[in-house]
């Protein structure tokens, strides 16, 4: 067996082990937490940064530094303070357009603005690989190796790209499992409500009287299902996520990027939220949410 073939097989085994390790995890949060370290293991990299694309920026999600967990925590805090805007002349803009991993072999130190996170990581050479879910680039992996270690090569680019593809599948599956649990929970709530309403209809006393138009109007005007805090009890967990972001003033596109879903999915959730809350529009739903959940905001004078 040639040396090149042996290296390639070893790389494939590393990628497979890393993806299998992520697939054994449960919640989405655990997958995100472990993704950077598993990506570094898959491509045999010393430093790895996982970023999500949020409102046109690279927002760092997690960082891995080989044998430096404390340094990784400090670096993560530093990078989170300054999200990098995806705009010219950043090389990552081309990465998003081509949707292919890339090796940046010779970093031009006279143009630090061309390279994501250069100020904090001081790249000499690095690999960047997009994370693609449902046809959209939702995140980026950046990684490098210490200068005294083996130089980065096309084999390393392929390993990180394969890991990114596997990670996307594992993450998407975990998100779909969570959505399925949310839907099951909603169905159970609706079934419980329907059972209770059926009992009221069958047990209620029937009087010899005509229709009560006033009662019908009250029933039509009443909220669909209201909890103690005034929010519809049959809002799913994901609909509550969307509602919170709506209240923060996010557009459908911003919400889609934040929650890693399509804009069509966001529109579907918004429509359900307005119907369940009997809100006239997004602003109405958002303001009602803020009034109900942040009662002290209106009473607090703005900071000057």
C-alpha positions in Angstrom: 0.0 0.0 0.0 1.4 3.4 -1.0 2.0 6.1 1.6 -0.6 8.4 -0.1 -3.3 5.7 0.0 -2.5 5.0 3.6 -3.0 8.7 4.5 -6.2 8.8 2.6 -7.6 5.7 4.3 -6.6 7.1 7.7 -8.3 10.4 6.9 -11.5 8.6 5.9 -11.5 6.6 9.1 -11.1 9.8 11.2 -14.0 11.5 9.4 -16.2 8.5 9.9 -15.4 8.2 13.6 -16.1 11.9 14.1 -19.5 11.8 12.4 -20.4 8.6 14.3 -19.5 10.3 17.6 -21.8 13.2 16.8 -24.6 10.9 15.6 -24.6 9.2 19.0 -25.4 12.5 20.8 -29.0 13.6 21.5 -30.0 17.2 21.7 -29.1 19.8 19.1 -27.2 21.7 21.7 -24.8 18.8 22.4 -24.1 18.4 18.7 -23.2 22.1 18.4 -21.0 21.9 21.5 -19.0 18.9 20.2 -18.9 19.8 16.5 -15.7 21.9 16.6 -13.6 19.3 18.5 -14.9 16.5 16.3 -14.2 18.5 13.1 -10.6 19.1 14.3 -10.2 15.4 15.0 -11.6 14.5 11.6 -9.2 16.7 9.6 -6.3 16.4 12.2 -6.3 20.2 12.8 -4.9 22.1 15.8 -7.4 24.9 15.7 -11.0 24.9 14.6 -13.7 27.5 14.6 -17.4 26.7 13.9 -19.4 29.8 12.9 -23.1 30.1 11.9 -24.3 32.6 9.4 -26.5 35.1 11.1 -27.9 38.4 9.6 -25.1 38.5 7.1 -22.3 37.8 9.6 -20.1 35.0 10.7 -21.2 34.5 14.3 -18.8 32.1 16.1 -20.6 29.1 17.7 -17.7 27.1 19.2 -13.9 26.9 19.2 -11.4 24.0 19.6 -7.8 24.4 20.4 -5.8 21.2 20.7 -4.6 20.7 24.4 -5.8 24.3 25.3 -9.3 24.2 26.6 -8.9 27.3 28.7 -7.4 29.2 25.7 -10.4 28.0 23.6 -12.9 29.5 26.1 -11.0 32.8 26.0 -10.8 32.8 22.2 -14.5 32.0 21.9 -15.4 34.9 24.1 -13.1 37.3 22.1 -14.5 36.1 18.7 -18.1 36.4 19.9 -17.6 40.1 20.7 -16.9 40.9 17.1 -18.9 39.0 14.5 -17.4 39.3 11.0 -19.5 40.9 8.3 -19.8 38.9 5.1 -18.8 41.6 2.7 -16.1 42.3 0.1 -13.1 41.8 0.3 -13.6 38.8 2.6 -12.6 35.6 0.9 -15.4 33.7 2.6 -17.9 35.5 0.3 -16.5 33.5 -2.6 -16.7 30.3 -0.4 -20.4 30.9 0.1 -20.9 31.5 -3.6 -19.1 28.4 -4.8 -20.2 26.2 -1.8 -16.9 24.3 -1.8 -14.1 23.9 0.8 -11.0 26.0 0.1 -7.4 26.0 1.2 -6.0 29.4 1.7 -2.3 28.5 1.5 -0.6 31.9 1.5 -2.2 34.5 3.7 -1.2 38.0 2.6 -0.5 39.6 6.0 -0.7 43.1 4.5 -4.4 42.6 3.8 -5.9 41.2 7.1 -9.4 42.3 6.1 -9.5 39.5 3.5 -9.5 36.7 6.0 -12.1 35.9 8.6 -10.9 36.2 12.3 -7.4 37.1 11.2 -6.9 39.6 14.1 -7.5 36.9 16.7 -6.1 33.8 14.9 -3.2 35.3 12.9 -3.6 32.8 10.1 -0.6 31.7 8.0 -2.6 29.1 6.1 -6.1 27.7 6.8 -9.0 25.7 5.4 -12.5 27.0 5.2 -15.5 24.6 4.5 -19.1 25.6 4.2 -21.9 23.8 6.0 -24.9 23.3 3.7 -28.4 22.3 4.8 -31.4 22.2 2.5 -29.4 23.9 -0.2 -28.4 26.9 1.9 -25.0 27.7 3.5 -25.8 28.0 7.2 -22.3 27.9 8.7 -18.6 27.7 8.1 -15.7 25.6 9.5 -12.3 27.3 9.7 -9.2 25.3 10.7 -5.5 25.2 10.6 -2.4 23.4 11.9 0.6 24.6 13.9 3.4 25.8 11.6 5.8 23.1 12.9 3.3 20.4 12.0 2.5 18.8 8.6 1.5 21.4 6.0 -2.1 21.6 5.0 -3.0 19.8 1.8 -5.8 18.9 -0.5 -6.3 15.7 1.5 -7.1 17.9 4.6 -9.4 20.1 2.6 -11.3 16.9 1.5 -11.5 15.6 5.1 -13.0 18.9 6.4 -15.4 19.1 3.5 -16.6 15.5 4.1 -17.0 16.2 7.8 -19.0 19.4 7.0 -21.4 17.3 4.9 -21.8 14.6 7.5 -22.3 17.2 10.3 -25.0 18.8 8.2 -26.9 15.5 7.9 -26.5 14.7 11.6 -27.6 18.2 12.6 -30.6 18.3 10.3 -31.8 14.9 11.6 -31.5 16.2 15.1 -33.5 19.3 14.3 -36.2 17.2 12.6 -36.5 15.0 15.6 -36.9 18.0 17.8 -39.6 19.4 15.5 -41.4 16.0 15.5 -41.4 16.1 19.3 -42.9 19.6 19.2 -45.6 18.5 16.8 -46.5 15.5 18.9 -46.7 17.7 22.0 -49.0 20.1 20.1 -51.2 17.3 19.0 -51.5 16.0 22.5 -52.5 19.5 23.8 -55.1 19.8 21.1 -56.4 16.3 21.8 -56.7 17.1 25.5 -58.5 20.4 24.7 -60.9 18.7 22.3 -61.6 15.9 24.8 -62.5 18.5 27.4 -64.7 20.5 25.0 -66.5 17.3 24.0 -67.2 16.5 27.7 -68.6 20.0 28.2 -70.9 19.5 25.1 -72.2 16.1 26.2 -72.6 16.9 29.9 -74.1 20.4 29.6 -77.8 20.9 30.5 -80.0 21.4 27.4 -82.6 24.1 27.9 -85.8 24.7 26.0 -84.7 28.1 24.6 -83.7 29.6 21.3 -80.3 30.5 20.0 -78.4 33.1 22.1 -76.8 35.5 19.6 -74.9 37.3 22.3 -73.3 34.1 23.5 -72.3 33.2 19.9 -70.6 36.6 19.5 -68.7 36.2 22.8 -67.5 32.7 21.7 -66.3 34.1 18.3 -64.5 37.0 19.9 -62.8 34.9 22.7 -59.1 34.0 22.3 -58.6 30.5 21.0 -56.7 29.1 24.0 -55.3 31.5 26.6 -52.8 30.6 29.4 -52.3 32.6 32.5 -49.7 34.8 30.9 -52.0 35.6 28.0 -50.1 33.6 25.3 -51.9 30.8 23.4 -51.2 27.5 25.2 -51.2 25.7 21.9 -48.2 27.6 20.5 -45.4 25.1 19.8 -41.9 25.6 21.2 -40.7 26.5 17.7 -43.6 29.0 17.3 -42.6 30.6 20.6 -39.0 30.8 19.2 -40.3 32.6 16.1 -42.5 34.9 18.2 -39.6 36.0 20.4 -37.5 36.8 17.4 -40.4 38.7 15.8 -40.7 40.7 18.9 -37.0 41.5 18.6 -37.8 43.1 15.2 -36.2 40.4 13.1 -37.4 39.8 9.5 -38.4 36.4 8.2 -35.0 36.1 6.5 -33.2 36.9 9.8 -35.4 34.4 11.7 -34.7 31.7 9.1 -30.9 32.2 9.4 -31.0 32.2 13.2 -33.1 29.0 13.4 -31.5 27.3 10.4 -34.8 26.9 8.6 -36.2 28.1 5.2 -38.1 31.4 4.9 -41.1 29.4 3.8 -41.1 27.5 7.1 -40.8 30.8 9.0 -43.8 32.2 7.0 -45.8 29.1 8.0 -45.0 29.6 11.7 -45.9 33.3 11.5 -49.2 32.5 10.0 -50.0 30.0 12.7 -48.9 32.5 15.4 -51.2 35.2 14.1 -54.1 32.8 13.9 -53.6 31.3 17.4 -53.0 34.7 19.0 -55.8 36.3 16.9 -53.3 39.1 16.1 -53.9 41.4 13.2 -50.3 41.5 12.1 -46.7 40.8 13.1 -46.4 44.1 15.0 -49.5 43.3 17.0 -48.3 39.8 17.9 -44.8 41.1 18.9 -46.1 44.0 21.0 -48.6 41.7 22.8 -45.7 39.3 23.5 -43.6 42.1 24.9 -46.4 43.4 27.0 -47.2 40.0 28.5 -43.6 38.9 29.1 -41.8 42.1 29.8 -44.3 44.2 31.9 -41.6 46.4 33.3 -40.2 47.5 30.0 -42.8 50.3 29.4 -42.3 51.6 32.9 -38.6 51.8 32.7 -37.3 55.1 31.2 -34.7 54.8 28.4 -31.0 55.1 29.2 -29.4 58.3 28.1 
